[in-house]
Amino acid sequence: MTGTYTPQPATPSMPFGTRQGPTIGTRIARRGIAFVRMLLLVGFTGFLVAMVVATVFAGLVIAINGRLP
């Protein structure tokens, strides 16, 4: 087998022994993306609920009147 027999670290060592955490810009960007995704999902869910309610209402109107107005 070729290669080294000594264990290698998964990441290179840092000057103070730990990796830096995400900066404030990175955290804000991630929160912004999550917020936009939440808005899109809530909007899409609201649209689906509105379609179901409209379908049920149209079915009731047809059942009562025999046709849509």
Secondary structure, DSSP 8 states (H G I E B T S, - for coil): --S-SS---SS---TTSS-----HHHHHHHHHHHHHHHHHHHHHHHHHHHHHHHHHHHHHHHHHHSS--
